[in-house]
Amino acid sequence: MIALRAPRAVVDGAERPATVLVDGERIADVLPFDAAVAAEEVVLGADEVLLPGLVDTHVHVNEPGRTEWEGFASATRAAAAGGVTTIVDMPLNSLPPTVDVAALEVKRKAADGQCSVDVGFWGGAIPGNAADLAALHAAGVFGVKCFLLDSGVPEFPPLTGDDLVTALRAVAAYDGLLIAHAEDGDLVHDAAGRRYADFVASRPRAAEDSAIARLLGLARETGARVHVVHLSSSDALPMLAAARADGVRVTVETCPHYLALTAEEVPDGDTRFKCCPPVREAGNREALWRGLADGTIDLVVSDHSPCTADLKRLETGDFGLAWGGIASLQLGLPVVWTQARERGLGLADVVRWMAQHPAELVGLARKGRIAPGHDADLTVFAPEETFTVGELHHRNPVTPYAGRGLSGVVRGTWLRGAPIDLDGPPRGRLLSRGEA
């Protein structure tokens, strides 16, 4: 038995003193700070806050097939260093993509024994595989991901026309979850060159708004549960709130880069900032923060989508040719915390967005909270300490956050009752939907 005495801990949606009693892999009890216990004691410093381990449900690990971009060993070390104790891996850009049970087994075999944190998997919905979706669900994926426009990789084509309806009906039949990259390809156009403003104009808010409107309409028609990934356009917030009020089962996420970065600050030619949909203007960022504060946006996850440095085309700065993705898995907590505290928001808010709600999205009932019966996944966080982004554990740490000053340092991460040793043998487990 271990007792973690924390002068500050985020418990039940509030920050307060607490003693967290850990028995094996689980939290046995949450007691007053000065409670008498017969246990080995670990006492946190006065400048530290005990948080639940974060849950990041949007990570592109890319192994197997494009492991030179990222891999399970490097991605999960980065996660642990950033206070993330559970990730859910996207069905692309690995080869093969996770679009049937055979591919899921390939992915699980590749991950087995490499993971420093617990790892689950999304399946993929592409044209022609609607008959595979129920089998993927039964095999333990947490839902299925689709694109509503070109994904950027040929082996993962988008659901257009009737294909989206077919997939939604299939998912509704077994009461699963479909998550969607929602941009309307008819409203997106190519943009070559170094001007960031041209790239943003090529993927306007209207493209997101149109695709989200179509998704919501079909979710209402089919009864399917849907989730909008990496929301960038704040213009979509009213329709998302209205759909939810009408009974549409929809949730929505945004990402640290949309909450921290602005189009105005992106230098022309600096393709480290390229992602799809793009980082938009400062006013849009502030509207996203309001959507988080009022609950329209449910959660914040990384959309960690790294690539090799050459694919970012840093030598030419051509936004049209560069890979679109932000490497940020290790940095999500300090990035969001730095911005949240400037707006008068607290660590309890950050925990709700980055631990509790992501766990609830995928049904991980023992993750995301400091509560009796939950896995003892914990993060020791020093919110007042500052640092400058330097060396990262990502395999290809090309990131727009390089050299940026941030608030909040992760001083330790516990997985299922024990501190994670990044130099020791990996202890992460492979998770399946429906685990208690």
C-alpha positions in Angstrom: 0.0 0.0 0.0 1.3 3.5 -0.9 -0.1 6.8 0.3 0.6 9.8 -1.9 0.1 12.9 0.2 -0.6 15.9 -2.0 -1.1 19.4 -0.6 -2.8 20.0 -4.0 -4.7 17.4 -6.0 -7.5 17.5 -8.6 -10.2 15.3 -7.2 -13.9 15.4 -8.1 -13.6 18.4 -10.3 -11.8 20.6 -7.8 -8.3 21.3 -6.5 -7.8 20.4 -2.8 -5.4 18.7 -0.4 -5.7 14.9 -0.4 -4.0 11.6 0.4 -4.4 9.1 -2.4 -4.2 5.5 -1.1 -2.9 3.1 -3.8 -3.3 -0.7 -3.4 -1.5 -2.5 -6.2 -2.6 -1.1 -9.5 -5.7 0.7 -8.3 -6.7 3.7 -6.2 -8.1 2.2 -3.0 -9.3 5.5 -1.4 -9.0 9.3 -1.5 -8.6 10.6 2.1 -8.1 13.9 3.8 -4.5 15.1 3.5 -3.7 14.5 7.2 -5.4 11.1 7.4 -3.6 8.4 9.4 -2.6 5.5 7.2 -0.6 2.3 7.5 1.3 2.6 4.2 4.5 3.7 2.6 4.2 7.5 2.1 5.2 9.6 -0.8 4.8 13.3 0.0 4.5 15.8 -2.9 6.1 19.2 -2.7 4.2 22.3 -1.9 4.7 23.5 -5.6 3.3 20.2 -7.0 -0.2 19.2 -7.9 -1.3 15.5 -8.3 -3.4 15.0 -11.4 -4.9 11.9 -13.0 -2.9 10.6 -15.9 -4.0 12.3 -19.1 -5.9 10.3 -21.8 -5.0 11.3 -25.4 -7.5 9.7 -27.8 -6.0 11.2 -31.0 -2.5 9.9 -31.7 -0.9 8.8 -35.0 1.7 6.3 -34.0 2.3 5.2 -37.6 3.7 1.8 -36.8 4.0 -0.6 -38.6 4.7 0.7 -42.1 5.8 4.2 -41.5 7.7 3.7 -38.3 10.4 6.1 -39.4 7.7 8.8 -38.8 7.0 7.6 -35.2 6.6 4.3 -33.4 5.1 2.8 -30.3 8.3 3.0 -28.3 9.1 6.6 -29.0 5.4 7.8 -28.9 4.6 6.2 -25.6 7.9 7.5 -24.0 6.9 11.0 -25.2 3.4 10.5 -23.7 4.7 9.4 -20.4 7.1 12.3 -20.2 4.2 14.6 -20.8 1.9 13.2 -18.1 -0.2 11.1 -20.6 -0.8 7.5 -19.3 -3.3 6.3 -22.0 -3.3 6.9 -25.8 -5.6 5.6 -28.5 -3.9 5.1 -31.8 -5.4 6.3 -35.1 -6.0 3.7 -37.9 -3.8 5.7 -40.4 -0.9 6.4 -41.3 0.3 2.9 -40.6 0.5 0.2 -43.2 -1.7 -1.6 -43.3 -4.4 0.8 -42.1 -6.6 -0.6 -39.4 -9.7 -1.2 -41.5 -10.3 -4.9 -40.7 -9.6 -7.4 -37.9 -6.5 -8.8 -39.6 -4.9 -5.3 -39.8 -5.8 -4.7 -36.1 -3.9 -7.9 -35.2 -0.9 -6.7 -37.2 -1.1 -3.4 -35.3 -1.4 -5.0 -31.9 1.5 -7.4 -32.6 3.7 -4.4 -33.5 2.8 -2.6 -30.3 3.1 -5.5 -27.9 6.0 -5.1 -25.5 7.0 -1.7 -26.7 4.6 0.6 -24.8 5.5 2.8 -21.8 1.8 3.7 -21.3 -1.5 1.9 -22.0 -2.6 1.9 -25.6 -5.9 1.4 -27.3 -6.9 1.4 -31.0 -9.3 3.1 -33.4 -10.5 1.2 -36.5 -11.0 2.8 -39.8 -14.1 3.3 -42.0 -13.4 3.5 -45.7 -15.4 2.9 -48.9 -16.3 -0.8 -49.1 -15.5 -1.9 -45.6 -18.9 -1.3 -43.9 -19.2 -5.1 -43.4 -16.0 -5.1 -41.4 -17.0 -2.5 -38.9 -19.0 -4.7 -36.6 -16.2 -7.2 -36.5 -13.7 -4.5 -35.6 -16.0 -3.3 -32.8 -16.2 -6.9 -31.5 -12.4 -7.2 -31.7 -12.1 -4.2 -29.3 -11.5 -1.0 -31.2 -13.0 2.1 -29.5 -14.7 3.3 -32.6 -14.0 3.9 -36.3 -12.4 6.9 -37.9 -13.3 8.3 -41.3 -12.3 11.2 -43.5 -14.8 13.3 -45.5 -12.1 14.4 -47.9 -8.8 13.1 -49.1 -6.8 11.9 -46.1 -3.4 12.5 -47.6 -2.5 8.8 -47.9 -4.0 6.7 -50.8 -4.7 3.6 -48.7 -7.2 5.4 -46.5 -9.8 7.0 -49.0 -12.6 9.2 -47.8 -16.3 8.4 -47.3 -18.1 10.5 -49.8 -21.7 10.3 -51.2 -23.6 7.2 -50.0 -20.5 5.6 -48.4 -20.9 7.9 -45.3 -24.6 7.0 -44.9 -23.7 3.3 -45.2 -21.0 3.5 -42.6 -23.3 5.5 -40.2 -26.0 2.9 -40.5 -23.6 0.1 -39.8 -22.2 1.9 -36.7 -25.8 2.7 -35.5 -26.7 -1.0 -35.8 -24.3 -2.0 -33.1 -24.4 1.3 -31.2 -20.8 2.1 -31.9 -19.0 5.4 -32.5 -17.9 7.0 -35.7 -15.3 9.8 -35.5 -14.8 12.1 -38.5 -12.3 14.4 -40.0 -14.9 16.9 -41.2 -13.8 19.1 -44.1 -15.8 19.4 -47.4 -13.4 18.6 -50.2 -15.5 20.7 -52.7 -14.6 23.8 -50.7 -10.9 23.0 -50.3 -8.4 23.9 -53.0 -4.7 23.5 -53.5 -2.3 26.2 -52.3 1.3 26.1 -53.2 4.0 28.4 -52.0 5.4 29.9 -48.8 2.5 32.3 -47.9 0.7 30.9 -44.8 -2.3 33.2 -45.5 -2.7 31.4 -48.9 -2.7 28.0 -47.1 -5.4 29.1 -44.6 -7.5 30.5 -47.4 -7.3 27.2 -49.2 -9.0 25.4 -46.3 -11.6 27.9 -45.1 -13.8 27.6 -42.1 -16.7 27.1 -44.5 -15.2 23.7 -45.5 -15.4 22.5 -41.9 -18.8 24.0 -41.3 -20.3 22.4 -44.4 -18.9 18.9 -43.6 -20.0 19.1 -39.9 -23.5 20.2 -41.0 -23.7 17.1 -43.3 -22.4 14.8 -40.6 -24.9 16.2 -38.0 -27.8 15.8 -40.4 -26.9 12.2 -41.2 -26.4 11.4 -37.5 -29.8 12.8 -36.8 -31.3 10.6 -39.6 -29.5 7.4 -38.7 -29.3 7.7 -34.9 -25.5 7.0 -35.0 -23.2 8.4 -32.3 -20.6 10.7 -33.9 -17.6 12.6 -32.8 -15.9 15.6 -34.6 -12.1 15.4 -34.4 -9.7 18.4 -34.2 -12.3 21.2 -34.5 -10.6 24.3 -35.9 -13.5 26.5 -37.1 -15.3 28.3 -34.2 -18.1 29.1 -36.7 -19.3 25.5 -36.2 -19.9 25.9 -32.5 -23.6 27.1 -32.7 -24.7 24.3 -34.9 -22.9 21.7 -32.7 -24.6 23.1 -29.6 -28.0 23.2 -31.3 -27.7 19.6 -32.6 -26.8 18.3 -29.2 -29.8 20.2 -27.7 -32.0 18.5 -30.3 -30.8 15.0 -29.2 -28.1 14.3 -31.7 -25.4 12.2 -30.1 -22.4 14.3 -31.0 -19.2 15.2 -29.1 -16.3 17.4 -30.3 -12.7 17.8 -29.6 -10.1 20.5 -30.3 -6.3 20.5 -30.0 -3.6 22.4 -28.2 -2.3 24.0 -31.4 -5.7 25.6 -32.1 -5.8 26.9 -28.6 -2.3 28.2 -28.4 -1.2 29.2 -31.9 -2.6 31.9 -34.3 -2.4 32.4 -38.0 -1.0 35.9 -37.4 2.2 34.6 -35.8 3.0 31.9 -38.4 6.0 33.1 -40.5 5.7 32.5 -44.2 7.6 29.4 -45.1 7.6 27.9 -41.6 5.9 24.6 -42.4 6.3 23.3 -38.9 3.0 25.0 -38.3 1.1 23.2 -41.1 -1.8 21.0 -40.0 -5.2 20.2 -41.5 -7.5 21.9 -40.8 -5.2 24.9 -40.3 -4.4 27.1 -37.3 -6.6 30.1 -37.7 -6.8 33.7 -36.6 -6.6 34.9 -33.0 -10.3 35.8 -32.9 -11.1 32.2 -33.9 -8.8 30.9 -31.1 -10.6 33.0 -28.5 -14.0 31.7 -29.7 -12.7 28.1 -29.3 -11.7 28.9 -25.7 -15.3 30.2 -25.1 -16.6 26.9 -26.6 -14.5 24.9 -24.2 -15.5 27.0 -21.2 -19.2 26.7 -22.0 -19.0 22.9 -22.7 -19.7 23.0 -26.4 -16.3 21.5 -27.0 -15.9 18.4 -24.8 -12.2 17.6 -24.9 -8.7 18.5 -25.9 -6.4 15.9 -27.5 -3.1 16.2 -29.4 -3.7 15.0 -32.9 0.0 14.1 -32.7 0.8 13.6 -36.4 4.6 13.6 -36.9 6.6 12.8 -40.0 10.2 12.7 -41.0 11.8 16.1 -41.2 12.2 16.0 -45.0 8.4 15.7 -45.5 7.9 19.0 -43.8 9.8 20.6 -46.7 11.5 23.0 -44.4 14.2 23.8 -47.1 11.6 25.2 -49.5 8.8 26.3 -47.0 6.1 25.2 -49.5 2.9 24.8 -47.5 1.3 23.0 -50.5 3.9 20.2 -50.5 4.6 19.9 -46.8 3.1 17.1 -44.7 0.3 18.5 -42.5 0.6 17.5 -38.9 1.8 18.9 -35.5 4.1 16.9 -33.2 2.9 17.7 -29.7 2.2 14.5 -27.7 4.7 15.4 -25.0 3.7 19.0 -24.8 -0.1 19.1 -24.6 -0.4 19.6 -20.9 1.9 22.6 -20.6 0.7 24.1 -23.8 -2.9 24.0 -22.7 -2.1 25.0 -19.1 -0.1 28.0 -20.2 -3.0 29.3 -22.2 -5.7 28.3 -19.7 -4.2 30.1 -16.7 -3.9 33.3 -18.8 -7.7 33.1 -19.2 -8.4 32.5 -15.5 -9.1 28.8 -16.0 -7.8 26.2 -13.5 -6.2 22.8 -13.5 -9.5 21.2 -12.7 -10.7 22.5 -16.1 -7.7 21.1 -17.9 -8.1 17.7 -16.2 -11.8 17.6 -17.3 -10.8 18.3 -20.9 -7.6 16.2 -21.1 -8.3 13.2 -18.8 -11.9 12.7 -17.7 -13.8 13.5 -20.9 -11.4 11.6 -23.3 -11.7 8.6 -21.1 -15.5 8.9 -21.1 -15.5 9.3 -24.9 -14.0 5.8 -25.4 -15.6 4.2 -22.3 -12.5 3.7 -20.3 -14.3 3.6 -17.0 -11.1 3.2 -14.8 -9.2 6.1 -16.4 -9.2 9.8 -16.3 -10.0 10.5 -12.6 -8.5 10.2 -9.1 -11.2 8.1 -7.6 -11.5 4.8 -5.7 -11.5 1.8 -8.0 -9.8 3.7 -10.8 -6.4 2.8 -12.2 -3.6 4.5 -10.2 -2.5 6.5 -13.3 -1.2 9.7 -11.9 0.8 12.8 -12.9 2.9 15.0 -10.6 2.8 18.4 -12.1 4.5 21.7 -11.1 2.2 24.3 -12.6 4.3 27.4 -11.7 7.6 26.1 -13.0 8.5 27.3 -16.5 10.7 25.8 -19.2 11.8 26.3 -22.8 10.9 23.6 -25.3 14.0 21.8 -26.3 14.8 18.1 -26.6 11.7 15.8 -27.0 11.1 12.1 -27.0 9.2 12.1 -30.3 11.1 10.2 -33.0 11.0 13.3 -35.3 10.7 16.3 -32.9 10.0 18.9 -35.6 7.5 21.1 -33.8 6.3 24.7 -33.9 6.7 24.8 -30.1 10.6 24.6 -30.4 12.1 27.4 -28.3 8.8 28.5 -26.9 8.5 29.2 -23.2 5.8 27.3 -21.4 4.4 27.0 -17.8 4.1 23.6 -16.1 6.6 20.8 -15.8 5.7 17.1 -15.4 7.9 15.8 -12.7 6.7 12.3 -12.6 4.1 9.9 -14.2 2.6 6.8 -12.5 1.1 4.0 -14.5 -1.2 1.6 -12.6 0.4 2.2 -9.2 4.1 2.6 -10.0 6.3 5.4 -11.4 7.1 5.1 -15.1 10.9 4.6 -15.7 11.6 5.7 -19.2 14.8 3.7 -19.1 13.2 0.6 -17.8 11.2 -2.2 -19.4 7.9 -0.9 -20.8 4.8 -1.7 -18.7 2.0 -0.4 -20.9 -0.9 -2.7 -21.7 -2.9 -3.0 -24.9 -6.5 -2.0 -24.2 -9.8 -3.1 -25.7 -13.2 -1.5 -25.8 -15.4 -2.7 -23.0 -12.7 -3.4 -20.5 -14.0 -2.8 -16.9 
